[in-house]
């Protein structure tokens, strides 16, 4: 339950604020650029600090960091709900992301210490809760903004956060006899700069132009700090990310497959609402409801996946899932103006079932590393999902803008994304047990 609720909280805040932005702009007199920071500031610190959060969990204990992250997240949510200026709200969103960056890797690290069956079920619950949060986020945000006040989009996290803190304090055992390790401050600092600058560039490149001074500077900082990080980690006696982990087939293969899934699925989903409304003629409510069957299927199918994994193995199960996702994308690429639910639903269902079948990726990655490295491993795996989604949005955006029409560009982007996901299926077959 702790794993599911923690995953639900951190994922919900990725989507819940979007539909509340017009109300926030009206009440706080915010500019469009400031609203952009309200929407993306959370993701910036969430992705940028996640491996550092994992390192903290490995050094100071998964339980301590999980509780600290939950407390920080709840406090930042209260701060956001009580914010009276846009600057205070942006600062609170950045703080929320920092708290979430401690919660997620610590949660996955807690699972790493369990046996294979418990670990698989834990990852299944985590994935199902994340899917539910993605589907419910816009619905919850819209309802609270319309019938209460936009501040409740953030304040609702406070009682939920307190409840999860109490549950975690009771249910997550304190570690026994942990070995004290160095934090690797240079590695942590370099990783934060690398991921934060790269995330900033990916978020703002499409809107402000890849040749804008801010984006070019961010890309240069990202490249430089990435090189520094690699050098520091090779020379460190106790590195934050032991680069030898990437020589373990299940770890590197799981991360690569996760990246390819994120490049394909997340990149396309960003433009799907526009396609549904602008090309197929769906209402805003209808386009939002289009994602509900996908999320429901993930929630319903995921608990069954461990049994499938025991029969087929992780590699075949994930490959089957990624193939279904690619097939759903290919079907969606054939949609044309005038098509309705009867054409859309098979594609959505295939993507939902296929995404559920990718659950063994997380279990395989966590099972491939020592428990002492589980926090960082969880952070690397999680941040690969977030960053690959941003790369996917940028890549599909290039394809859409280069095409003669949005519909043609969207279809081409779907087919390219499907190809990437199929490559992920091949990687899974070759590397996962």
N, C-alpha and C positions, 0 to 999 in steps of 0.2 A: 504493500500500500504506500509506503514512504517513497519508493522508486516511482510509482505511478503518479502520485500527487506532485512530487518534485519536478518530474518531467512535464506534467501538465502546466504547472505554474510558469516555468521558464519558457515554454513554447507559446503559451497563450499571449504573453506580452510581446511576442513578435508580430501578432496580427490584430490584437484587440483594439489598438489605438487608432488604426487607419481610418475607420469610419467616424471616429470622434474628432478628427482634425478640423472639419469646418466649425464645429461648436467651440473648439479651443481657440481657433483664429478669431472668432467673433467676440468671445469673452475677454481674451487677453490682448487683443489688437496685434496679433502676431503677423509678421511678414511671411511670405512663402518660403523664404530661405530658412527662417527660424522654424517653421512647421516641418521642413525637411529634416532638421536636426532632431525634432521631437520623434519623428518616425524612425530615423536611422541611427540616432545616438546610442540607443539600446544595443543594436546589432554591432556597432563599432567597438564598444568595450566588451561585449559578450564574446565576440570572436577574437578580439585582440588579446584578451587576458585569459582565455580558456586554458592553454597549455601551462601558463603560470599558476592558475588555480589548481591544475592537476599536480604540479610540482609541490605546491603548498600541502596538498593532501598527502603526498608521499612522504614529505618531511615531518609534518606535524600531526599526522593521523587523519584518516578519512572522516571519522566521526566529528572531530573538532572542526574541521574545515567545512563540512556539510552544515553543521549547526551555525557556524559563523556566517556562511553564505546565505542561509535562510534568514537569519536575523538582519543582515545587511539589506537583503532584498525586500523584506517586509518594511524596514525603516525607510528605505528609499521610496517604496510605494506610498507610504504615508506622506512623505515629503512631496511627492508628485501630486497627490490628491489635494494637498493643502496649498500648493503653489499659487501665488497671486501675480506672478509675472512670468513671461515666457522664458526668461533667462533662468529662473529658479526651476522651472519645469524641465528645461533641457539638462541642467545639472543633475536633477533627480533621475532622469532617464539614463544618463551616463552611469550614475551610481547603481541603478537597477541592473544594468548590464554587468557591472563589476561583481555584484552579488551572485548573479546567475552563472558567471564564469567560475565561481567556486562551487556552486551547487552541482552542476552537471557532471564534471569529471569526478568529483567526490562520490556522487551517487553511483556512477559506473564502477568506480574503484571498490565500493562496498560489495558489489556483485562479484567482482573478480575473486574474492576470497571464498566463494561458495563452490559446491560441487557442480559438475557440468549441467545436470538437470536443473538445479536451482538457478544457475547462471542463465540458462536458456530461457526459463520462465520469467526471470527478472527483466531480461532484455525485451522479451515479448510484451510485458506489461508497460515498460518504458516506451516502446514504439507505439503501442495502442493508445496510450495516454497522449503522446505527442500528436498523433493523427486526430484524435478527438479535439485537442486544443486548436489545431489548425482550422478545423471545420467550424468550431464554435466561436472562435475569436471574433470574426466580423459580426456574427449574430449577437453575441453578448455585448460587444461594443456599441452596435447600433441600437439595441434595446435600452441600454443604460443611458446613452446620450439623448435618446428621444424621450424617455419616460422618467428619467431621474436627472442626472447632471453628469457632464463629462468627467468630473473628478472621481466618480464612482468606478470608472474604468480602471483607475489605479487603487482606490481605497478598498475595492473588493479583494485585492491581494492580501490585505493586512490580516483579516481573520483566518484566511486560508493558510497564510504563511505561519501564523502562530500555531495553528492546528498541526501543521507538518512538523514544526519544531518540537512540539510535545511528543508526537508520534516517533520522530527520529530519536529523541532522547531516550525513549523507552525501548524501541525496537532495534536500533542499531547498536551492536555491542561495542564496548570500548576495546581497542586493540591491546593485545597482551604483549609485553616485552618488545617494543619496536626499537630498531637501531637508529640512533641519532645520525642524521645526514646533513650535509651542507645544502644550503638553498640554491647555490649556483647563481648568485646575483647577476654576474655579467650575462649569463645565458638567458635568465629571465628577462632582463632589460632589453637585450637584443631581440628576443622573440616578441615582446610586447610592441616594440617600435616597428618591427617587420610586419606583423599581422595588422596592427592598427593603421599603418600608412597604406598597406595594400588594400585593406577593407575600405578606407576612405577613398582611394582612387577608383575602386570598382563601383562604389555607391554613387560617386559624383561625376565619374567620367562620361556616362551617357548623357547626363543633363547639361553639364557645363562644357563638354567637349574634351576629348583626350589630349588636346594641345593647349588647354587652359593652364596658366602658370601654377595654380594650386595643384591640379592633377599631375602635371609633369613633375613638380617638386615631390609630391607624394610617391610617385613611381620611382624616382631616383633614390629617395630615402629608403623605400622598400627594398630595392636592389642592393643598396649598400649595407643596410642592416641585416639582410639575409646572408650576405657574404660574411659579415662579421659573426653572425650567429653560427654559421658552419665552422669557422675557424675556432671560435671559442669552445664549441662543444667537442671538437676533436682533441683539443688540448686539455680540457678540464679533467681533473682526477675523478670527479663524480658529477658527470654532466646532467643537465636537466632532461634533455632528450638524448639517450644513448643511441647514436646513429647506427649502431650495430643491430638495433631492433629491426631496421629495414632490411636486414639480410635474412630475417625469419619470414619464410614464404607466406604463412597464414596472416601475419601482421601486415606486411607490405601489400599483399594481394587484397586483403580486406579493405585497407585504406584506399587503394587504387580503385577497386570496384565501387566503393562508397562515393568517391570523387566523380566517377563516370556517371553513376546514377544521379548525383546532384547536378552535374552539368546538364544532363538531359531533362530530368523531371522538373527541377526547380526553375530552370531557365524558361521552359515552355509555359509553366503555370502562371508566371508573371504576366504573360500576354494573353492568357486564355480568357479572362474576364472581358478584355477589350474585344476579342474575337467573337465571343458569345453575344455581346450586346451590339457591336458594330456591324457584324456580318450575318449572324444567325437571327438577330432581332430579338434576343432575350431581354426581358426587363432586368433591372439591377437585382431585384429579389430572386428572379429566376436564375441569373448567372451565379449568384451566391449559393443557391440550393443545388446547383450542378455539382458542387464539390462534396455535398453531404453523402451521396452513395459511396463515393470513393473512401471517405473517412470511416463510414460505417463498416464497409467491407474490411478495411484494415483492422478495425477494432474486433470484428467478429472472427476473422480468419487467423489473426496473429496467435491467439491461444492454442490453435491446432497445429501451428508450425513446428514446435518441438517434436511432436510425434512424426511428422513428415521428415524432419531432419534425421531422426534416429533410423528411419527406414532408407532414406536416399543418401544421407551424408550432407554435410554443410555445403560443399561445392555444388552438387547437383541441385540441391534445393534452391540456393541463391541463383544459379544459372537459369533454372526454370522460371523463377520469379522475374528476373531481369528480361528474359525472353518474352514473357507475358506483357511486361511494361512496354517493351519495344513494339510488340504487336498492337497494343492499344494506341500507341502514338501513331503508328502507321495508318490505322483505321481512322483516327481523328484527322489525319492529313487529307483524307478524301472528302471531308465535310464541305458543303457548299451553301451559299445563301438559300434560305428556304427550308433547310434541313431542321428537324426538331429532335425531341427527346429520343425517338425510336432509333435514330442514327447515332446520337451521342452516347446513349447509355451503355452499349456494348464496349465502347472504347474506355469509358470511365471505369466500368466494372473490371476490365482486364488490368488496367493500371492499379486499381485498388487491391485486387487479389495478388498481383505480382509484387507490389510493394510490400505486402505483408510477408511474402515468402522470402524477402531479403533479410528478414530478422536475424538469421544466423551470422550475418556479417559482424555484428557487434559482439556476439558471444565468441566467435572465432578469434577476433582481434584481442579481446581481453584474456582468452584462454591461452594465447600464444606468448604472453609475456609473464615474467615473474610478478608475484603480487606486490612486491616492493616498487614496481614500475607501473602499477595499474592506473594510478592517478593521471600520470602524464599520457599513458596509452589512451585512456578514455578522453583526455583533452585533445590529443592529436586526431583521434577518430571523429570526435564531435566537431572540431573546428574544420576538418576536411569537408564535412557536410555543409557547414555555413558558407565557407569560402567558395566551394565549388558551385553553390547556388548563385552566388554573386557573379562568378565567371560565366555561368550559364546564361544569366540575364543579360550580361554585356554581350556575349557571343550571339545569342538569338537576336538581340537588338540590332547588331550589325547586319545580320541577314535580312531582318524585316525592313530596315531602312534602305538597304541596297536593292530590294526588289521593286518591281514596278507598282505593286499594290500591296496593301497590308495583308490581304487574304493569301496572296501568292507567297509573300515572305513568311507568313506564319506557317503555311503548309511545308515550305522548304525547311524552315527551322525545326518543325516536328520530325521530318525525315532525317535530318542531320543528328538531332537529339536521339532518335531511335537507333541510329548507327552507333553512337557513343555507348548507349546502354547495352547493345549487343556485344560490343567489345568488352564491357564489364562482365558480361556472362561468360565469355571465353576466359577472362582473367580468373574468375571464380573457379571455373572447372580446373584450371591449371594449378592453382595455389592453395585452395581451401581443402581441408580433409574430407 
